[in-house]
Amino acid sequence: MKKRAVFIVAAGLALLPFAYGMGATAVIRTIGHRITKKMPSGKGIALTFDDGPHPVYTVQLLDLLKKHKIQATFFVVGEKVRAYPAIVKRMHDEGHRIGIHHYEHTSSWLLTPSQLRTQIEETDHAIKELTGESPTLYRPPWGFLNATSLHMSKPYEIVLWSHMFKDWKVAHCETGLLDGLHKVPSDGSIVLLHDDGTNPGADSTAPAHMLNKLSMYLEETTLKETEFKTVGTSV
């Protein structure tokens, strides 16, 4: 009996990391409380970009969006905000929404509650120092949540996505991105793209390929008068 009890305790302890990270992510996403995957207005398309700002690709992206008179939503990494403040200020000045994507590109599964709070708060401070406004949107890296994410991310809206194309890989950009973008319905869809390729698992030049396909897509959607919105737009 003693050995069995020890085994049960050991098994329970082994499951704790799963329950804290992957398990919590699955439960929170399924329940959907405070999780946004599509815009509630049910209209338009929201283009969202993670992992920047990048000193080359984000500037090119802002130029492209300005050309087409489109406002997008950027989920920025706090340490990169401090490294490239002029780019973030330009985002704000040109009417884009700016949200939190942790101070470092670190998974919530690897963070204690205190560390998670710090990642969020430090990014908030970095954004507010440049723009004069506190962000209201939060997207954790990879969309990974932990058992304390809902509590630690108050009062932010947690934004995930309805469409994702693995554009952090060059191969996916070249074989499926343009076709995938064409299939996104204008019904409140939230599209996830990346303007920085320096994170583990990403191809460093992938944003260049993403921008090429996005440019083609926007040229075509301009003719169709597709409506683009920032996340949080109510109409």
C-alpha positions in Angstrom: 0.0 0.0 0.0 2.8 2.4 0.8 4.5 1.8 -2.6 1.2 2.4 -4.3 0.6 5.6 -2.5 4.1 6.8 -3.3 3.4 5.9 -7.0 0.1 7.8 -7.0 1.8 10.9 -5.5 4.7 10.8 -7.9 2.3 10.4 -10.9 0.3 13.3 -9.6 3.3 15.5 -9.3 4.5 14.5 -12.8 1.1 15.7 -14.2 1.3 19.1 -12.6 3.4 20.7 -15.3 0.9 19.4 -17.9 -2.0 20.7 -15.9 -0.4 24.1 -15.4 0.5 24.6 -19.0 -0.9 22.5 -21.9 -3.9 21.3 -19.9 -4.8 24.8 -18.8 -4.4 26.1 -22.4 -6.8 23.5 -23.7 -9.4 24.1 -21.0 -9.3 28.0 -21.3 -9.5 27.9 -25.1 -12.4 25.4 -25.0 -14.4 27.4 -22.4 -13.6 30.6 -24.3 -13.9 33.0 -21.3 -12.2 36.3 -22.1 -10.8 34.7 -25.3 -11.3 36.5 -28.7 -10.9 34.4 -31.8 -13.1 36.5 -34.1 -14.2 40.1 -34.0 -17.7 40.3 -32.4 -18.9 42.7 -35.1 -18.9 39.8 -37.6 -17.6 42.2 -40.2 -14.3 42.8 -42.0 -10.9 41.2 -41.5 -8.3 42.0 -38.8 -4.7 41.6 -39.9 -2.5 40.9 -36.8 1.3 40.7 -36.6 3.3 39.0 -33.8 6.9 39.0 -32.6 8.1 42.5 -33.7 9.1 45.1 -34.1 11.9 44.2 -36.5 14.2 47.0 -37.7 13.7 45.9 -41.4 10.6 43.9 -41.9 8.3 45.9 -39.6 9.2 49.1 -41.4 8.5 47.5 -44.8 5.2 46.2 -43.4 4.2 49.7 -42.2 5.0 51.1 -45.6 2.8 48.5 -47.2 -0.1 49.1 -44.9 0.2 52.8 -45.4 0.1 52.4 -49.1 -3.2 50.5 -48.9 -4.5 52.7 -46.1 -5.0 49.8 -43.7 -4.8 49.8 -39.9 -3.6 46.5 -38.4 -2.9 45.2 -34.9 0.6 44.5 -33.6 1.4 42.2 -30.7 4.9 43.4 -29.8 7.7 42.0 -27.7 8.6 44.4 -24.9 12.4 44.2 -25.2 12.1 44.9 -28.9 9.9 47.9 -28.2 12.7 49.4 -26.1 15.2 48.5 -28.8 13.3 50.1 -31.7 11.1 52.8 -30.1 10.7 54.9 -33.3 9.0 52.0 -35.1 6.5 51.5 -32.3 5.8 55.2 -32.2 5.2 55.1 -35.9 2.7 52.3 -35.4 0.8 54.3 -33.0 1.0 57.6 -35.0 -0.4 55.8 -38.1 -3.4 54.4 -36.3 -2.5 50.8 -35.6 -3.5 49.0 -32.4 -0.6 47.8 -30.2 -1.0 44.8 -27.9 1.2 42.8 -25.5 3.2 39.7 -26.6 5.4 39.3 -23.4 8.6 41.3 -22.7 10.6 38.4 -24.0 9.3 35.8 -26.5 8.8 33.2 -23.7 6.1 30.5 -23.4 3.6 31.0 -20.5 4.1 27.3 -19.8 7.6 28.0 -18.6 6.7 31.0 -16.4 5.7 31.2 -12.8 2.7 33.4 -12.0 5.0 36.1 -10.8 7.2 35.9 -13.9 4.1 36.0 -16.2 2.9 39.1 -14.5 6.3 40.7 -15.0 6.3 39.8 -18.7 2.9 41.5 -19.2 3.5 44.5 -17.0 6.9 45.4 -18.4 5.6 45.3 -21.9 2.7 47.4 -20.9 5.1 50.0 -19.4 7.3 50.0 -22.5 4.3 50.6 -24.8 2.8 53.3 -22.6 6.1 55.2 -22.3 6.1 55.6 -26.1 2.5 56.1 -26.9 1.0 57.6 -23.8 -1.6 54.9 -23.8 -1.9 51.6 -21.9 -2.6 48.6 -24.2 -5.8 46.7 -23.8 -5.0 43.6 -25.9 -2.8 40.6 -25.0 -1.7 37.6 -27.0 0.7 35.2 -25.3 3.5 33.8 -27.5 2.3 30.7 -29.5 -1.1 31.2 -27.9 0.1 29.3 -24.9 -1.7 30.0 -21.6 -1.1 28.7 -18.1 -3.4 28.1 -15.1 -2.9 31.7 -13.9 -3.1 33.5 -17.3 -6.7 34.7 -16.9 -5.9 36.2 -13.5 -2.5 37.6 -14.4 -3.7 39.2 -17.7 -6.6 41.2 -16.2 -7.8 43.6 -17.5 -6.6 42.8 -21.0 -8.6 41.2 -23.8 -6.8 37.9 -24.7 -6.7 37.8 -28.5 -6.0 34.6 -30.4 -7.0 34.1 -34.1 -9.3 32.4 -36.5 -6.8 31.9 -39.3 -3.1 31.0 -39.1 -0.8 29.9 -41.9 2.6 29.0 -40.3 4.2 31.9 -42.1 7.2 31.8 -39.8 8.5 29.1 -42.3 9.6 30.2 -45.8 8.1 27.0 -47.3 4.6 27.7 -45.9 4.8 31.3 -47.2 5.6 30.1 -50.7 3.2 27.2 -50.9 0.1 28.1 -49.0 0.0 31.7 -47.7 -1.4 33.5 -50.7 -4.1 30.9 -51.3 -4.9 30.8 -47.6 -5.3 34.6 -47.4 -7.7 34.5 -50.4 -9.9 32.1 -48.5 -10.3 34.2 -45.3 -13.9 35.3 -45.1 -14.7 38.9 -44.3 -16.9 38.0 -41.3 -14.8 39.2 -38.4 -11.8 36.9 -39.1 -8.6 37.5 -37.2 -5.5 36.6 -39.3 -2.2 35.8 -37.5 1.0 36.7 -39.3 4.6 37.4 -38.2 6.8 40.4 -38.9 9.9 39.0 -37.2 11.6 35.7 -37.8 14.3 35.7 -35.1 12.5 33.4 -32.6 13.4 29.7 -32.2 11.8 27.5 -34.8 11.3 30.4 -37.3 13.1 31.1 -40.5 14.9 34.4 -40.3 13.9 35.4 -43.8 10.3 34.2 -43.6 8.9 37.8 -43.0 10.3 38.8 -46.4 8.3 36.1 -48.1 5.3 36.9 -46.0 5.4 40.5 -47.1 5.7 39.5 -50.7 2.5 37.4 -50.5 0.7 39.9 -48.4 1.5 42.6 -50.9 0.0 40.5 -53.7 -3.1 39.8 -51.6 -3.6 43.5 -50.7 -3.3 44.6 -54.3 -6.1 42.1 -55.2 -8.3 42.9 -52.2 -8.2 46.6 -52.9 -10.1 45.9 -56.1 -12.7 43.9 -54.1 -13.0 46.7 -51.5 -12.3 44.3 -48.7 -12.8 46.0 -45.3 -9.9 45.7 -42.8 -10.2 46.6 -39.2 -8.1 46.6 -36.0 -9.0 44.1 -33.3 -11.4 45.8 -30.9 -13.2 47.8 -33.5 -16.9 47.6 -32.5 -18.5 48.5 -35.8 
